[in-house]
Amino acid sequence: MIEIKKIGAQGDVLFRRVRSLPKTAIEENVSGRIVVAHSETGHDHSIDATDGVRLFSEPSDPLVCYLQLEGVEYADVVHHRAWDTHDTVRLLGGAAKKPVVFEARRQREYVPEGFRRVED
């Protein structure tokens, strides 16, 4: 397991601790696991234990979302694929008095039409 306090990656997803949520972030109504990054082949990067974790989307960029940890020590992001899987990453919240926010950013690549999401 890889522990992330400030910055780290799991495959094509980069996690970076930020000071706060942007004003444009919109909270998503999630029931069940939180899918941080959906894959076209079904190997999602997700948080299965969601108590104390909230998901926010960024309307201006579909390749970015935010995870807010409140009152929890950590949140584990699991890569759901039986073969050639990435290690689980643990986003460290430390049960701080104020919420801890991580930006999750999908890897992009440039093509003549512009930027697109990398598919692994």
N, C-alpha and C positions, 0 to 999 in steps of 0.2 A: 504494500500500500504506500502511495506517495502522499505526503502531507503538504498542503499548500497554505502558507501564511500570507504571502504577498502575490506571487505570480507562478504559474505552472500550466502544463498542458496535459491533455488526454487525447491522443490522436490528433484530429483536426479541430479540436476545441481548445481555445486558450482561456484560462481563468486568471483574472487580475483583480486584486482587491482595490476598491475605489473608496473615496471619502464618503460619498453619499449617492443616492439615486438621482438621476437627472430629472428635472422638472417635467420632461416629456414622457417619462416612463409610465406605463399603464399596468396596473395589477391584473394578473390573469386569474380567473376563477378556476382552480384546479381541484379535482377530486381524485384521490388515488396518487399514483406516483407522478413526480414532476419530470417531464421530458425536457432536458436542457437542450439537446440537439437530436433531431430525428434524422435517421439515415434512410436513404432510398432502398437499402437492402435489409432494413429491419433491425439493425444493431444500434439501438438508441443509446444515448448517454443520458442516464436518468438518476434521480434521487428517489429511492424507494421509501425511506423513512422520512416523512415530510413534516412531522411536528416541529414547529418553530422555524420553518422555511417558507418563504413567499417568493413567487415568481412574477417578474415584471417584464413586459415586452417593450421594445423601442419602435414606435410607429414609423420612424424615418429610416430604419435599417433592420430588415428581417433577419439579418445574420448576427444580431446582437440581442442578448437578453440579460437580465439582472437577477441575482439570487440574494435575498435578504435573510440573514440568520439572526433570529431574536431569541435570546435566552437559552441557546443551545451551544454546546462545546464545539460541535462540528456537524457537517453534512457530508455524507459519502456519495460520490458520483460513480455509478457503476456502468460499465460498458457491457451491454447485453448482447453477447455473441458467444457461442460455444467454442468457436475456433479462432485462432489468431486475435485474441482479445487484448485490450489495453488494461493495464493495472487500474484498480480502483483508486480514485484520488479522494483525499479527505480535505475538504475546505474547512480551515480552522476558524471558528468564531470566538472561542474562548469564553463564552457566556458573558461577554462584555455588557456593561450597563446600557450602552447604546447599540443599536443594530449594526451588524457588520454586513457590508455589501460587496459582492463579487460580480464583476462583469464577465459574461461568457460570450466569447466572440468566435464565430466559425471562420476557418481558414478560407481565403479567397485566392483566386488566380485570375490573371488578366488574359482575356481573349480579345480578338479584334472588335467584338461588339461591346466590350466593357468588362467589368469585373463580374465573376460568378463564384458560387460556392464550390469549394473543392469537394469531390465525392470520393470517399475511400472505400 
